[in-house]
Amino acid sequence: MGYPLWIRLEYRNGVGSVTGLTASVCSEADFLNILEHCGITRTNLLTVRINDKDYSVSRLDTLFAKLQAEGRGSA
C-alpha cells in the first residue's frame, strides 16, 4: 500500500463518546503519531478504513505492537 493514504478512524474517547477522525497520512510514522496523539488504543478503536477499505486486524495488531515496543502507547 503506497502513501499518502486517507484514513478514517472511529474510537471511544476518554469519556466514552464515539469520536471520528479523517486524515491523510504520508508514512507509517504519521499513522502511529495520530494513534498516540489521540490516545487511541486497540481496545477503544472501533473502525479503521484506509482509502475507503477496511483495514485488516493483523495489520492493526502490528501497528499497536510497534507503538508498544516504542513505549508510546498501550495495546
mmCIF file of the N, C-alpha and C atoms, coordinates in Angstrom:
data_MODEL
# 
_entry.id   MODEL 
# 
loop_
_atom_site.group_PDB 
_atom_site.id 
_atom_site.type_symbol 
_atom_site.label_atom_id 
_atom_site.label_alt_id 
_atom_site.label_comp_id 
_atom_site.label_asym_id 
_atom_site.label_entity_id 
_atom_site.label_seq_id 
_atom_site.pdbx_PDB_ins_code 
_atom_site.Cartn_x 
_atom_site.Cartn_y 
_atom_site.Cartn_z 
_atom_site.occupancy 
_atom_site.B_iso_or_equiv 
_atom_site.pdbx_formal_charge 
_atom_site.auth_seq_id 
_atom_site.auth_comp_id 
_atom_site.auth_asym_id 
_atom_site.auth_atom_id 
_atom_site.pdbx_PDB_model_num 
ATOM 1   N N  . MET A 1 1  ? 0.856   -1.169 0.000  1.00 0.00 ? 1  MET A N  1 
ATOM 2   C CA . MET A 1 1  ? 0.000   0.000  0.000  1.00 0.00 ? 1  MET A CA 1 
ATOM 3   C C  . MET A 1 1  ? 0.906   1.237  0.000  1.00 0.00 ? 1  MET A C  1 
ATOM 4   N N  . GLY A 1 2  ? 0.735   2.101  -0.985 1.00 0.00 ? 2  GLY A N  1 
ATOM 5   C CA . GLY A 1 2  ? 1.573   3.280  -1.083 1.00 0.00 ? 2  GLY A CA 1 
ATOM 6   C C  . GLY A 1 2  ? 0.982   4.482  -0.359 1.00 0.00 ? 2  GLY A C  1 
ATOM 7   N N  . TYR A 1 3  ? 1.852   5.406  -0.007 1.00 0.00 ? 3  TYR A N  1 
ATOM 8   C CA . TYR A 1 3  ? 1.428   6.625  0.674  1.00 0.00 ? 3  TYR A CA 1 
ATOM 9   C C  . TYR A 1 3  ? 1.309   7.736  -0.343 1.00 0.00 ? 3  TYR A C  1 
ATOM 10  N N  . PRO A 1 4  ? 0.547   8.773  -0.143 1.00 0.00 ? 4  PRO A N  1 
ATOM 11  C CA . PRO A 1 4  ? -0.264  9.068  1.047  1.00 0.00 ? 4  PRO A CA 1 
ATOM 12  C C  . PRO A 1 4  ? -1.544  8.239  1.070  1.00 0.00 ? 4  PRO A C  1 
ATOM 13  N N  . LEU A 1 5  ? -2.067  8.052  2.269  1.00 0.00 ? 5  LEU A N  1 
ATOM 14  C CA . LEU A 1 5  ? -3.297  7.302  2.495  1.00 0.00 ? 5  LEU A CA 1 
ATOM 15  C C  . LEU A 1 5  ? -4.330  8.185  3.179  1.00 0.00 ? 5  LEU A C  1 
ATOM 16  N N  . TRP A 1 6  ? -5.582  7.955  2.867  1.00 0.00 ? 6  TRP A N  1 
ATOM 17  C CA . TRP A 1 6  ? -6.677  8.581  3.618  1.00 0.00 ? 6  TRP A CA 1 
ATOM 18  C C  . TRP A 1 6  ? -7.131  7.582  4.654  1.00 0.00 ? 6  TRP A C  1 
ATOM 19  N N  . ILE A 1 7  ? -7.131  8.004  5.910  1.00 0.00 ? 7  ILE A N  1 
ATOM 20  C CA . ILE A 1 7  ? -7.587  7.107  6.978  1.00 0.00 ? 7  ILE A CA 1 
ATOM 21  C C  . ILE A 1 7  ? -8.858  7.669  7.597  1.00 0.00 ? 7  ILE A C  1 
ATOM 22  N N  . ARG A 1 8  ? -9.727  6.770  8.001  1.00 0.00 ? 8  ARG A N  1 
ATOM 23  C CA . ARG A 1 8  ? -10.941 7.126  8.728  1.00 0.00 ? 8  ARG A CA 1 
ATOM 24  C C  . ARG A 1 8  ? -10.988 6.229  9.945  1.00 0.00 ? 8  ARG A C  1 
ATOM 25  N N  . LEU A 1 9  ? -10.936 6.847  11.133 1.00 0.00 ? 9  LEU A N  1 
ATOM 26  C CA . LEU A 1 9  ? -10.947 6.104  12.395 1.00 0.00 ? 9  LEU A CA 1 
ATOM 27  C C  . LEU A 1 9  ? -12.179 6.488  13.190 1.00 0.00 ? 9  LEU A C  1 
ATOM 28  N N  . GLU A 1 10 ? -12.749 5.545  13.875 1.00 0.00 ? 10 GLU A N  1 
ATOM 29  C CA . GLU A 1 10 ? -13.762 5.813  14.895 1.00 0.00 ? 10 GLU A CA 1 
ATOM 30  C C  . GLU A 1 10 ? -13.305 5.116  16.161 1.00 0.00 ? 10 GLU A C  1 
ATOM 31  N N  . TYR A 1 11 ? -13.353 5.858  17.265 1.00 0.00 ? 11 TYR A N  1 
ATOM 32  C CA . TYR A 1 11 ? -12.872 5.314  18.532 1.00 0.00 ? 11 TYR A CA 1 
ATOM 33  C C  . TYR A 1 11 ? -13.642 5.952  19.675 1.00 0.00 ? 11 TYR A C  1 
ATOM 34  N N  . ARG A 1 12 ? -13.591 5.320  20.838 1.00 0.00 ? 12 ARG A N  1 
ATOM 35  C CA . ARG A 1 12 ? -14.208 5.873  22.037 1.00 0.00 ? 12 ARG A CA 1 
ATOM 36  C C  . ARG A 1 12 ? -13.165 6.736  22.740 1.00 0.00 ? 12 ARG A C  1 
ATOM 37  N N  . ASN A 1 13 ? -13.532 7.977  22.996 1.00 0.00 ? 13 ASN A N  1 
ATOM 38  C CA . ASN A 1 13 ? -12.596 8.873  23.671 1.00 0.00 ? 13 ASN A CA 1 
ATOM 39  C C  . ASN A 1 13 ? -12.613 8.629  25.177 1.00 0.00 ? 13 ASN A C  1 
ATOM 40  N N  . GLY A 1 14 ? -11.903 9.442  25.914 1.00 0.00 ? 14 GLY A N  1 
ATOM 41  C CA . GLY A 1 14 ? -11.755 9.255  27.354 1.00 0.00 ? 14 GLY A CA 1 
ATOM 42  C C  . GLY A 1 14 ? -13.048 9.290  28.152 1.00 0.00 ? 14 GLY A C  1 
ATOM 43  N N  . VAL A 1 15 ? -14.095 9.940  27.634 1.00 0.00 ? 15 VAL A N  1 
ATOM 44  C CA . VAL A 1 15 ? -15.380 9.997  28.347 1.00 0.00 ? 15 VAL A CA 1 
ATOM 45  C C  . VAL A 1 15 ? -16.400 9.029  27.768 1.00 0.00 ? 15 VAL A C  1 
ATOM 46  N N  . GLY A 1 16 ? -15.970 8.199  26.800 1.00 0.00 ? 16 GLY A N  1 
ATOM 47  C CA . GLY A 1 16 ? -16.845 7.165  26.259 1.00 0.00 ? 16 GLY A CA 1 
ATOM 48  C C  . GLY A 1 16 ? -17.633 7.551  25.025 1.00 0.00 ? 16 GLY A C  1 
ATOM 49  N N  . SER A 1 17 ? -17.479 8.779  24.558 1.00 0.00 ? 17 SER A N  1 
ATOM 50  C CA . SER A 1 17 ? -18.172 9.189  23.335 1.00 0.00 ? 17 SER A CA 1 
ATOM 51  C C  . SER A 1 17 ? -17.433 8.658  22.112 1.00 0.00 ? 17 SER A C  1 
ATOM 52  N N  . VAL A 1 18 ? -18.193 8.331  21.072 1.00 0.00 ? 18 VAL A N  1 
ATOM 53  C CA . VAL A 1 18 ? -17.579 7.891  19.825 1.00 0.00 ? 18 VAL A CA 1 
ATOM 54  C C  . VAL A 1 18 ? -17.079 9.127  19.080 1.00 0.00 ? 18 VAL A C  1 
ATOM 55  N N  . THR A 1 19 ? -15.819 9.083  18.707 1.00 0.00 ? 19 THR A N  1 
ATOM 56  C CA . THR A 1 19 ? -15.172 10.180 18.003 1.00 0.00 ? 19 THR A CA 1 
ATOM 57  C C  . THR A 1 19 ? -14.683 9.672  16.660 1.00 0.00 ? 19 THR A C  1 
ATOM 58  N N  . GLY A 1 20 ? -14.822 10.493 15.641 1.00 0.00 ? 20 GLY A N  1 
ATOM 59  C CA . GLY A 1 20 ? -14.340 10.136 14.316 1.00 0.00 ? 20 GLY A CA 1 
ATOM 60  C C  . GLY A 1 20 ? -13.190 11.038 13.911 1.00 0.00 ? 20 GLY A C  1 
ATOM 61  N N  . LEU A 1 21 ? -12.309 10.505 13.099 1.00 0.00 ? 21 LEU A N  1 
ATOM 62  C CA . LEU A 1 21 ? -11.169 11.262 12.602 1.00 0.00 ? 21 LEU A CA 1 
ATOM 63  C C  . LEU A 1 21 ? -10.904 10.840 11.166 1.00 0.00 ? 21 LEU A C  1 
ATOM 64  N N  . THR A 1 22 ? -10.776 11.804 10.286 1.00 0.00 ? 22 THR A N  1 
ATOM 65  C CA . THR A 1 22 ? -10.362 11.547 8.910  1.00 0.00 ? 22 THR A CA 1 
ATOM 66  C C  . THR A 1 22 ? -9.091  12.340 8.674  1.00 0.00 ? 22 THR A C  1 
ATOM 67  N N  . ALA A 1 23 ? -8.081  11.691 8.114  1.00 0.00 ? 23 ALA A N  1 
ATOM 68  C CA . ALA A 1 23 ? -6.804  12.365 7.907  1.00 0.00 ? 23 ALA A CA 1 
ATOM 69  C C  . ALA A 1 23 ? -6.064  11.729 6.735  1.00 0.00 ? 23 ALA A C  1 
ATOM 70  N N  . SER A 1 24 ? -5.144  12.486 6.192  1.00 0.00 ? 24 SER A N  1 
ATOM 71  C CA . SER A 1 24 ? -4.228  11.971 5.190  1.00 0.00 ? 24 SER A CA 1 
ATOM 72  C C  . SER A 1 24 ? -2.896  11.738 5.887  1.00 0.00 ? 24 SER A C  1 
ATOM 73  N N  . VAL A 1 25 ? -2.319  10.569 5.701  1.00 0.00 ? 25 VAL A N  1 
ATOM 74  C CA . VAL A 1 25 ? -1.016  10.273 6.294  1.00 0.00 ? 25 VAL A CA 1 
ATOM 75  C C  . VAL A 1 25 ? -0.021  9.958  5.182  1.00 0.00 ? 25 VAL A C  1 
ATOM 76  N N  . CYS A 1 26 ? 1.203   10.379 5.395  1.00 0.00 ? 26 CYS A N  1 
ATOM 77  C CA . CYS A 1 26 ? 2.247   10.205 4.380  1.00 0.00 ? 26 CYS A CA 1 
ATOM 78  C C  . CYS A 1 26 ? 3.256   9.119  4.737  1.00 0.00 ? 26 CYS A C  1 
ATOM 79  N N  . SER A 1 27 ? 3.102   8.525  5.926  1.00 0.00 ? 27 SER A N  1 
ATOM 80  C CA . SER A 1 27 ? 4.021   7.463  6.342  1.00 0.00 ? 27 SER A CA 1 
ATOM 81  C C  . SER A 1 27 ? 3.406   6.695  7.501  1.00 0.00 ? 27 SER A C  1 
ATOM 82  N N  . GLU A 1 28 ? 3.981   5.539  7.785  1.00 0.00 ? 28 GLU A N  1 
ATOM 83  C CA . GLU A 1 28 ? 3.531   4.774  8.941  1.00 0.00 ? 28 GLU A CA 1 
ATOM 84  C C  . GLU A 1 28 ? 3.771   5.563  10.222 1.00 0.00 ? 28 GLU A C  1 
ATOM 85  N N  . ALA A 1 29 ? 4.853   6.324  10.261 1.00 0.00 ? 29 ALA A N  1 
ATOM 86  C CA . ALA A 1 29 ? 5.145   7.145  11.444 1.00 0.00 ? 29 ALA A CA 1 
ATOM 87  C C  . ALA A 1 29 ? 4.030   8.159  11.688 1.00 0.00 ? 29 ALA A C  1 
ATOM 88  N N  . ASP A 1 30 ? 3.497   8.757  10.613 1.00 0.00 ? 30 ASP A N  1 
ATOM 89  C CA . ASP A 1 30 ? 2.358   9.672  10.761 1.00 0.00 ? 30 ASP A CA 1 
ATOM 90  C C  . ASP A 1 30 ? 1.173   8.958  11.390 1.00 0.00 ? 30 ASP A C  1 
ATOM 91  N N  . PHE A 1 31 ? 0.889   7.750  10.904 1.00 0.00 ? 31 PHE A N  1 
ATOM 92  C CA . PHE A 1 31 ? -0.235  6.963  11.414 1.00 0.00 ? 31 PHE A CA 1 
ATOM 93  C C  . PHE A 1 31 ? -0.026  6.684  12.906 1.00 0.00 ? 31 PHE A C  1 
ATOM 94  N N  . LEU A 1 32 ? 1.169   6.260  13.278 1.00 0.00 ? 32 LEU A N  1 
ATOM 95  C CA . LEU A 1 32 ? 1.467   5.974  14.681 1.00 0.00 ? 32 LEU A CA 1 
ATOM 96  C C  . LEU A 1 32 ? 1.339   7.228  15.531 1.00 0.00 ? 32 LEU A C  1 
ATOM 97  N N  . ASN A 1 33 ? 1.787   8.368  15.015 1.00 0.00 ? 33 ASN A N  1 
ATOM 98  C CA . ASN A 1 33 ? 1.671   9.622  15.755 1.00 0.00 ? 33 ASN A CA 1 
ATOM 99  C C  . ASN A 1 33 ? 0.215   10.000 15.999 1.00 0.00 ? 33 ASN A C  1 
ATOM 100 N N  . ILE A 1 34 ? -0.643  9.777  15.021 1.00 0.00 ? 34 ILE A N  1 
ATOM 101 C CA . ILE A 1 34 ? -2.072  10.065 15.185 1.00 0.00 ? 34 ILE A CA 1 
ATOM 102 C C  . ILE A 1 34 ? -2.668  9.179  16.271 1.00 0.00 ? 34 ILE A C  1 
ATOM 103 N N  . LEU A 1 35 ? -2.348  7.889  16.221 1.00 0.00 ? 35 LEU A N  1 
ATOM 104 C CA . LEU A 1 35 ? -2.871  6.968  17.242 1.00 0.00 ? 35 LEU A CA 1 
ATOM 105 C C  . LEU A 1 35 ? -2.443  7.417  18.629 1.00 0.00 ? 35 LEU A C  1 
ATOM 106 N N  . GLU A 1 36 ? -1.171  7.768  18.759 1.00 0.00 ? 36 GLU A N  1 
ATOM 107 C CA . GLU A 1 36 ? -0.645  8.193  20.061 1.00 0.00 ? 36 GLU A CA 1 
ATOM 108 C C  . GLU A 1 36 ? -1.271  9.520  20.500 1.00 0.00 ? 36 GLU A C  1 
ATOM 109 N N  . HIS A 1 37 ? -1.298  10.495 19.615 1.00 0.00 ? 37 HIS A N  1 
ATOM 110 C CA . HIS A 1 37 ? -1.811  11.827 19.957 1.00 0.00 ? 37 HIS A CA 1 
ATOM 111 C C  . HIS A 1 37 ? -3.276  11.794 20.387 1.00 0.00 ? 37 HIS A C  1 
ATOM 112 N N  . CYS A 1 38 ? -4.070  10.960 19.723 1.00 0.00 ? 38 CYS A N  1 
ATOM 113 C CA . CYS A 1 38 ? -5.499  10.883 20.040 1.00 0.00 ? 38 CYS A CA 1 
ATOM 114 C C  . CYS A 1 38 ? -5.795  9.920  21.182 1.00 0.00 ? 38 CYS A C  1 
ATOM 115 N N  . GLY A 1 39 ? -4.778  9.232  21.683 1.00 0.00 ? 39 GLY A N  1 
ATOM 116 C CA . GLY A 1 39 ? -4.980  8.274  22.772 1.00 0.00 ? 39 GLY A CA 1 
ATOM 117 C C  . GLY A 1 39 ? -5.745  7.046  22.321 1.00 0.00 ? 39 GLY A C  1 
ATOM 118 N N  . ILE A 1 40 ? -5.567  6.667  21.066 1.00 0.00 ? 40 ILE A N  1 
ATOM 119 C CA . ILE A 1 40 ? -6.286  5.515  20.522 1.00 0.00 ? 40 ILE A CA 1 
ATOM 120 C C  . ILE A 1 40 ? -5.529  4.253  20.874 1.00 0.00 ? 40 ILE A C  1 
ATOM 121 N N  . THR A 1 41 ? -6.239  3.324  21.482 1.00 0.00 ? 41 THR A N  1 
ATOM 122 C CA . THR A 1 41 ? -5.672  2.026  21.838 1.00 0.00 ? 41 THR A CA 1 
ATOM 123 C C  . THR A 1 41 ? -6.429  0.946  21.071 1.00 0.00 ? 41 THR A C  1 
ATOM 124 N N  . ARG A 1 42 ? -5.897  -0.243 21.118 1.00 0.00 ? 42 ARG A N  1 
ATOM 125 C CA . ARG A 1 42 ? -6.555  -1.370 20.424 1.00 0.00 ? 42 ARG A CA 1 
ATOM 126 C C  . ARG A 1 42 ? -7.948  -1.599 20.996 1.00 0.00 ? 42 ARG A C  1 
ATOM 127 N N  . THR A 1 43 ? -8.140  -1.350 22.279 1.00 0.00 ? 43 THR A N  1 
ATOM 128 C CA . THR A 1 43 ? -9.434  -1.626 22.902 1.00 0.00 ? 43 THR A CA 1 
ATOM 129 C C  . THR A 1 43 ? -10.470 -0.535 22.660 1.00 0.00 ? 43 THR A C  1 
ATOM 130 N N  . ASN A 1 44 ? -10.044 0.718  22.444 1.00 0.00 ? 44 ASN A N  1 
ATOM 131 C CA . ASN A 1 44 ? -11.045 1.763  22.220 1.00 0.00 ? 44 ASN A CA 1 
ATOM 132 C C  . ASN A 1 44 ? -11.263 2.076  20.740 1.00 0.00 ? 44 ASN A C  1 
ATOM 133 N N  . LEU A 1 45 ? -10.523 1.424  19.872 1.00 0.00 ? 45 LEU A N  1 
ATOM 134 C CA . LEU A 1 45 ? -10.669 1.617  18.439 1.00 0.00 ? 45 LEU A CA 1 
ATOM 135 C C  . LEU A 1 45 ? -11.869 0.810  17.931 1.00 0.00 ? 45 LEU A C  1 
ATOM 136 N N  . LEU A 1 46 ? -12.778 1.468  17.241 1.00 0.00 ? 46 LEU A N  1 
ATOM 137 C CA . LEU A 1 46 ? -13.983 0.803  16.760 1.00 0.00 ? 46 LEU A CA 1 
ATOM 138 C C  . LEU A 1 46 ? -13.887 0.414  15.284 1.00 0.00 ? 46 LEU A C  1 
ATOM 139 N N  . THR A 1 47 ? -13.499 1.346  14.422 1.00 0.00 ? 47 THR A N  1 
ATOM 140 C CA . THR A 1 47 ? -13.366 1.044  12.993 1.00 0.00 ? 47 THR A CA 1 
ATOM 141 C C  . THR A 1 47 ? -12.164 1.753  12.410 1.00 0.00 ? 47 THR A C  1 
ATOM 142 N N  . VAL A 1 48 ? -11.591 1.131  11.388 1.00 0.00 ? 48 VAL A N  1 
ATOM 143 C CA . VAL A 1 48 ? -10.490 1.727  10.633 1.00 0.00 ? 48 VAL A CA 1 
ATOM 144 C C  . VAL A 1 48 ? -10.746 1.454  9.161  1.00 0.00 ? 48 VAL A C  1 
ATOM 145 N N  . ARG A 1 49 ? -10.712 2.515  8.372  1.00 0.00 ? 49 ARG A N  1 
ATOM 146 C CA . ARG A 1 49 ? -10.817 2.388  6.921  1.00 0.00 ? 49 ARG A CA 1 
ATOM 147 C C  . ARG A 1 49 ? -9.645  3.144  6.312  1.00 0.00 ? 49 ARG A C  1 
ATOM 148 N N  . ILE A 1 50 ? -8.984  2.499  5.378  1.00 0.00 ? 50 ILE A N  1 
ATOM 149 C CA . ILE A 1 50 ? -7.863  3.094  4.672  1.00 0.00 ? 50 ILE A CA 1 
ATOM 150 C C  . ILE A 1 50 ? -8.248  3.176  3.197  1.00 0.00 ? 50 ILE A C  1 
ATOM 151 N N  . ASN A 1 51 ? -8.201  4.381  2.645  1.00 0.00 ? 51 ASN A N  1 
ATOM 152 C CA . ASN A 1 51 ? -8.608  4.589  1.256  1.00 0.00 ? 51 ASN A CA 1 
ATOM 153 C C  . ASN A 1 51 ? -9.966  3.944  0.985  1.00 0.00 ? 51 ASN A C  1 
ATOM 154 N N  . ASP A 1 52 ? -10.876 4.128  1.938  1.00 0.00 ? 52 ASP A N  1 
ATOM 155 C CA . ASP A 1 52 ? -12.258 3.652  1.862  1.00 0.00 ? 52 ASP A CA 1 
ATOM 156 C C  . ASP A 1 52 ? -12.396 2.130  1.843  1.00 0.00 ? 52 ASP A C  1 
ATOM 157 N N  . LYS A 1 53 ? -11.401 1.418  2.387  1.00 0.00 ? 53 LYS A N  1 
ATOM 158 C CA . LYS A 1 53 ? -11.459 -0.043 2.504  1.00 0.00 ? 53 LYS A CA 1 
ATOM 159 C C  . LYS A 1 53 ? -11.156 -0.417 3.942  1.00 0.00 ? 53 LYS A C  1 
ATOM 160 N N  . ASP A 1 54 ? -11.753 -1.507 4.421  1.00 0.00 ? 54 ASP A N  1 
ATOM 161 C CA . ASP A 1 54 ? -11.471 -1.989 5.770  1.00 0.00 ? 54 ASP A CA 1 
ATOM 162 C C  . ASP A 1 54 ? -9.996  -2.350 5.897  1.00 0.00 ? 54 ASP A C  1 
ATOM 163 N N  . TYR A 1 55 ? -9.440  -2.099 7.074  1.00 0.00 ? 55 TYR A N  1 
ATOM 164 C CA . TYR A 1 55 ? -8.045  -2.396 7.370  1.00 0.00 ? 55 TYR A CA 1 
ATOM 165 C C  . TYR A 1 55 ? -7.996  -3.694 8.143  1.00 0.00 ? 55 TYR A C  1 
ATOM 166 N N  . SER A 1 56 ? -7.098  -4.596 7.786  1.00 0.00 ? 56 SER A N  1 
ATOM 167 C CA . SER A 1 56 ? -7.080  -5.926 8.392  1.00 0.00 ? 56 SER A CA 1 
ATOM 168 C C  . SER A 1 56 ? -6.678  -5.882 9.864  1.00 0.00 ? 56 SER A C  1 
ATOM 169 N N  . VAL A 1 57 ? -7.237  -6.800 10.618 1.00 0.00 ? 57 VAL A N  1 
ATOM 170 C CA . VAL A 1 57 ? -6.953  -6.905 12.051 1.00 0.00 ? 57 VAL A CA 1 
ATOM 171 C C  . VAL A 1 57 ? -5.475  -7.198 12.280 1.00 0.00 ? 57 VAL A C  1 
ATOM 172 N N  . SER A 1 58 ? -4.889  -8.037 11.447 1.00 0.00 ? 58 SER A N  1 
ATOM 173 C CA . SER A 1 58 ? -3.474  -8.376 11.633 1.00 0.00 ? 58 SER A CA 1 
ATOM 174 C C  . SER A 1 58 ? -2.581  -7.150 11.435 1.00 0.00 ? 58 SER A C  1 
ATOM 175 N N  . ARG A 1 59 ? -2.915  -6.277 10.495 1.00 0.00 ? 59 ARG A N  1 
ATOM 176 C CA . ARG A 1 59 ? -2.127  -5.059 10.298 1.00 0.00 ? 59 ARG A CA 1 
ATOM 177 C C  . ARG A 1 59 ? -2.298  -4.114 11.487 1.00 0.00 ? 59 ARG A C  1 
ATOM 178 N N  . LEU A 1 60 ? -3.511  -4.025 12.012 1.00 0.00 ? 60 LEU A N  1 
ATOM 179 C CA . LEU A 1 60 ? -3.743  -3.197 13.194 1.00 0.00 ? 60 LEU A CA 1 
ATOM 180 C C  . LEU A 1 60 ? -2.923  -3.706 14.370 1.00 0.00 ? 60 LEU A C  1 
ATOM 181 N N  . ASP A 1 61 ? -2.941  -5.010 14.566 1.00 0.00 ? 61 ASP A N  1 
ATOM 182 C CA . ASP A 1 61 ? -2.167  -5.593 15.663 1.00 0.00 ? 61 ASP A CA 1 
ATOM 183 C C  . ASP A 1 61 ? -0.686  -5.262 15.517 1.00 0.00 ? 61 ASP A C  1 
ATOM 184 N N  . THR A 1 62 ? -0.170  -5.274 14.288 1.00 0.00 ? 62 THR A N  1 
ATOM 185 C CA . THR A 1 62 ? 1.227   -4.939 14.030 1.00 0.00 ? 62 THR A CA 1 
ATOM 186 C C  . THR A 1 62 ? 1.509   -3.483 14.387 1.00 0.00 ? 62 THR A C  1 
ATOM 187 N N  . LEU A 1 63 ? 0.600   -2.568 14.008 1.00 0.00 ? 63 LEU A N  1 
ATOM 188 C CA . LEU A 1 63 ? 0.783   -1.152 14.337 1.00 0.00 ? 63 LEU A CA 1 
ATOM 189 C C  . LEU A 1 63 ? 0.805   -0.921 15.845 1.00 0.00 ? 63 LEU A C  1 
ATOM 190 N N  . PHE A 1 64 ? -0.137  -1.537 16.559 1.00 0.00 ? 64 PHE A N  1 
ATOM 191 C CA . PHE A 1 64 ? -0.183  -1.344 18.006 1.00 0.00 ? 64 PHE A CA 1 
ATOM 192 C C  . PHE A 1 64 ? 1.008   -2.002 18.696 1.00 0.00 ? 64 PHE A C  1 
ATOM 193 N N  . ALA A 1 65 ? 1.517   -3.099 18.144 1.00 0.00 ? 65 ALA A N  1 
ATOM 194 C CA . ALA A 1 65 ? 2.720   -3.729 18.697 1.00 0.00 ? 65 ALA A CA 1 
ATOM 195 C C  . ALA A 1 65 ? 3.919   -2.791 18.547 1.00 0.00 ? 65 ALA A C  1 
ATOM 196 N N  . LYS A 1 66 ? 4.004   -2.079 17.415 1.00 0.00 ? 66 LYS A N  1 
ATOM 197 C CA . LYS A 1 66 ? 5.091   -1.122 17.212 1.00 0.00 ? 66 LYS A CA 1 
ATOM 198 C C  . LYS A 1 66 ? 4.994   0.024  18.212 1.00 0.00 ? 66 LYS A C  1 
ATOM 199 N N  . LEU A 1 67 ? 3.784   0.540  18.423 1.00 0.00 ? 67 LEU A N  1 
ATOM 200 C CA . LEU A 1 67 ? 3.601   1.613  19.403 1.00 0.00 ? 67 LEU A CA 1 
ATOM 201 C C  . LEU A 1 67 ? 4.061   1.168  20.781 1.00 0.00 ? 67 LEU A C  1 
ATOM 202 N N  . GLN A 1 68 ? 3.653   -0.035 21.152 1.00 0.00 ? 68 GLN A N  1 
ATOM 203 C CA . GLN A 1 68 ? 4.002   -0.542 22.481 1.00 0.00 ? 68 GLN A CA 1 
ATOM 204 C C  . GLN A 1 68 ? 5.517   -0.782 22.588 1.00 0.00 ? 68 GLN A C  1 
ATOM 205 N N  . ALA A 1 69 ? 6.117   -1.303 21.533 1.00 0.00 ? 69 ALA A N  1 
ATOM 206 C CA . ALA A 1 69 ? 7.553   -1.560 21.551 1.00 0.00 ? 69 ALA A CA 1 
ATOM 207 C C  . ALA A 1 69 ? 8.354   -0.267 21.678 1.00 0.00 ? 69 ALA A C  1 
ATOM 208 N N  . GLU A 1 70 ? 7.818   0.812  21.114 1.00 0.00 ? 70 GLU A N  1 
ATOM 209 C CA . GLU A 1 70 ? 8.475   2.115  21.213 1.00 0.00 ? 70 GLU A CA 1 
ATOM 210 C C  . GLU A 1 70 ? 8.156   2.811  22.530 1.00 0.00 ? 70 GLU A C  1 
ATOM 211 N N  . GLY A 1 71 ? 7.290   2.196  23.337 1.00 0.00 ? 71 GLY A N  1 
ATOM 212 C CA . GLY A 1 71 ? 6.914   2.786  24.616 1.00 0.00 ? 71 GLY A CA 1 
ATOM 213 C C  . GLY A 1 71 ? 6.007   3.996  24.462 1.00 0.00 ? 71 GLY A C  1 
ATOM 214 N N  . ARG A 1 72 ? 5.318   4.091  23.328 1.00 0.00 ? 72 ARG A N  1 
ATOM 215 C CA . ARG A 1 72 ? 4.495   5.259  23.040 1.00 0.00 ? 72 ARG A CA 1 
ATOM 216 C C  . ARG A 1 72 ? 3.020   5.030  23.283 1.00 0.00 ? 72 ARG A C  1 
ATOM 217 N N  . GLY A 1 73 ? 2.602   3.830  23.524 1.00 0.00 ? 73 GLY A N  1 
ATOM 218 C CA . GLY A 1 73 ? 1.175   3.602  23.720 1.00 0.00 ? 73 GLY A CA 1 
ATOM 219 C C  . GLY A 1 73 ? 0.948   2.297  24.431 1.00 0.00 ? 73 GLY A C  1 
ATOM 220 N N  . SER A 1 74 ? -0.308  1.957  24.619 1.00 0.00 ? 74 SER A N  1 
ATOM 221 C CA . SER A 1 74 ? -0.638  0.682  25.257 1.00 0.00 ? 74 SER A CA 1 
ATOM 222 C C  . SER A 1 74 ? -1.552  -0.091 24.350 1.00 0.00 ? 74 SER A C  1 
ATOM 223 N N  . ALA A 1 75 ? -1.368  -1.387 24.287 1.00 0.00 ? 75 ALA A N  1 
ATOM 224 C CA . ALA A 1 75 ? -2.206  -2.243 23.440 1.00 0.00 ? 75 ALA A CA 1 
ATOM 225 C C  . ALA A 1 75 ? -3.396  -2.617 24.228 1.00 0.00 ? 75 ALA A C  1 
# 
